[in-house]
Amino acid sequence: GSLGASALQILVVVLVGVLGMAAFARYGSTLFSPNYVAFLAAFFLINEMPLGWQVVAIIATVCMVASSADTLQNGMAAIFSSNPRLTVRHAQVFTVLVNVPAIILATLQLSVLSLFLLADLVAAATIVPLALGLWRRTHPNAA
């Protein structure tokens, strides 16, 4: 089982790497004027492929995003269901409620860069109090 999964993973990584190199060889020189858009070369190459390959690329992309979101949701449900006062149903309902703002933000078509900036600002503002709260020598009022 694990050898087959490893072989399949290596095959996918090699295919994606070759696709990226082929896309950069085809479009890389035209995407250098603004240097930051060279990563879009693979999307330009996929755009020129037949419809069947475009569908495969969309399915693969959705699977990658869905697996990441599914892992996050399962982790949240596991953390909340570990509380003895909450049932698994409570954890599932809370996980769904947490996803509602994410769905609303996704439908607003906001800039991903501004969302990353906001997430970085929130993380930078909360990491110091969180780390101080975990330190035994910090007074509870100081954190």
C-alpha positions as CSV (number, residue, x, y, z in Angstrom):
1,G,0.0,0.0,0.0
2,S,2.5,2.6,1.0
3,L,4.9,1.7,-1.8
4,G,2.1,2.2,-4.4
5,A,1.1,5.5,-2.8
6,S,4.7,6.7,-2.8
7,A,5.1,5.7,-6.4
8,L,1.9,7.5,-7.4
9,Q,3.0,10.6,-5.4
10,I,6.4,10.6,-7.1
11,L,4.7,10.3,-10.5
12,V,2.4,13.2,-9.9
13,V,5.2,15.4,-8.6
14,V,7.3,14.6,-11.6
15,L,4.5,15.3,-14.0
16,V,3.6,18.6,-12.3
17,G,7.3,19.6,-12.4
18,V,7.6,18.8,-16.1
19,L,4.4,20.7,-16.8
20,G,5.9,23.7,-14.9
21,M,9.2,23.6,-16.7
22,A,7.4,23.2,-20.1
23,A,5.1,26.1,-19.3
24,F,8.0,28.3,-18.2
25,A,10.0,27.4,-21.4
26,R,6.9,28.4,-23.5
27,Y,5.9,31.5,-21.7
28,G,8.6,32.4,-19.2
29,S,10.4,35.0,-21.4
30,T,7.1,36.9,-22.0
31,L,6.2,36.9,-18.3
32,F,9.5,38.5,-17.1
33,S,8.5,42.2,-17.7
34,P,6.6,42.2,-14.4
35,N,8.7,39.6,-12.7
36,Y,6.0,38.4,-10.3
37,V,3.7,36.8,-12.9
38,A,6.1,34.1,-14.1
39,F,4.2,31.6,-11.8
40,L,1.2,32.0,-14.1
41,A,2.9,30.2,-16.9
42,A,1.3,26.9,-16.1
43,F,-2.1,28.4,-16.3
44,F,-1.4,29.8,-19.7
45,L,-0.2,26.4,-20.9
46,I,-3.4,24.7,-19.4
47,N,-5.5,27.3,-21.2
48,E,-4.1,26.1,-24.6
49,M,-4.7,22.4,-23.8
50,P,-7.7,20.5,-25.1
51,L,-10.9,20.7,-23.1
52,G,-10.4,17.3,-21.5
53,W,-7.0,18.2,-20.0
54,Q,-8.5,21.5,-18.8
55,V,-11.2,19.6,-17.0
56,V,-8.5,17.2,-15.4
57,A,-6.6,20.3,-14.3
58,I,-9.7,21.9,-12.7
59,I,-10.6,18.6,-10.9
60,A,-7.0,18.2,-9.6
61,T,-7.0,21.8,-8.4
62,V,-10.4,21.4,-6.6
63,C,-9.2,18.2,-5.0
64,M,-6.1,19.8,-3.6
65,V,-8.0,22.7,-2.2
66,A,-10.8,20.5,-0.9
67,S,-8.4,18.1,0.8
68,S,-6.7,21.0,2.6
69,A,-10.0,22.5,3.7
70,D,-11.2,19.0,4.8
71,T,-8.2,18.5,6.9
72,L,-8.7,21.9,8.6
73,Q,-12.4,21.1,9.2
74,N,-11.6,17.7,10.7
75,G,-9.0,19.2,12.9
76,M,-11.4,21.8,14.2
77,A,-14.1,19.2,14.9
78,A,-11.6,17.0,16.7
79,I,-10.4,19.9,18.9
80,F,-13.9,21.0,19.8
81,S,-15.2,17.5,20.4
82,S,-12.3,16.8,22.9
83,N,-14.1,19.1,25.3
84,P,-16.2,16.8,27.6
85,R,-19.1,19.3,27.7
86,L,-19.5,19.2,23.9
87,T,-20.8,16.4,21.8
88,V,-19.6,15.6,18.3
89,R,-22.8,17.2,16.9
90,H,-21.9,20.5,18.7
91,A,-18.4,20.3,17.1
92,Q,-19.9,19.7,13.7
93,V,-22.3,22.6,14.0
94,F,-19.5,24.9,15.2
95,T,-17.3,23.9,12.3
96,V,-20.1,24.7,9.8
97,L,-20.7,28.1,11.5
98,V,-17.0,28.9,11.3
99,N,-17.1,28.1,7.5
100,V,-20.0,30.6,6.8
101,P,-17.8,33.7,7.0
102,A,-15.2,32.0,4.7
103,I,-17.9,31.2,2.2
104,I,-19.2,34.8,2.3
105,L,-15.6,36.1,1.8
106,A,-15.2,33.8,-1.1
107,T,-18.3,35.1,-2.8
108,L,-17.1,38.7,-2.5
109,Q,-14.1,38.0,-4.8
110,L,-11.7,40.0,-2.6
111,S,-8.1,40.3,-3.5
112,V,-6.2,37.3,-2.1
113,L,-3.2,39.5,-1.3
114,S,-5.3,41.7,0.9
115,L,-6.7,38.7,2.7
116,F,-3.1,37.4,3.3
117,L,-2.1,40.8,4.6
118,L,-5.0,40.8,7.0
119,A,-4.2,37.3,8.1
120,D,-0.6,38.2,8.7
121,L,-1.6,41.3,10.7
122,V,-3.9,39.2,12.9
123,A,-1.2,36.6,13.4
124,A,1.4,39.2,14.2
125,A,-0.9,40.8,16.7
126,T,-1.9,37.6,18.5
127,I,1.3,35.5,18.5
128,V,3.1,37.5,21.3
129,P,0.2,37.3,23.8
130,L,-0.4,33.7,22.9
131,A,3.3,32.8,23.4
132,L,3.4,34.8,26.7
133,G,0.3,33.0,27.9
134,L,2.0,29.7,27.4
135,W,5.1,30.7,29.3
136,R,5.0,29.7,33.0
137,R,6.9,32.8,34.2
138,T,4.4,35.3,32.7
139,H,1.8,36.7,35.1
140,P,-1.7,36.1,33.9
141,N,-2.5,39.8,33.7
142,A,0.6,40.5,31.6
143,A,-0.3,38.2,28.8
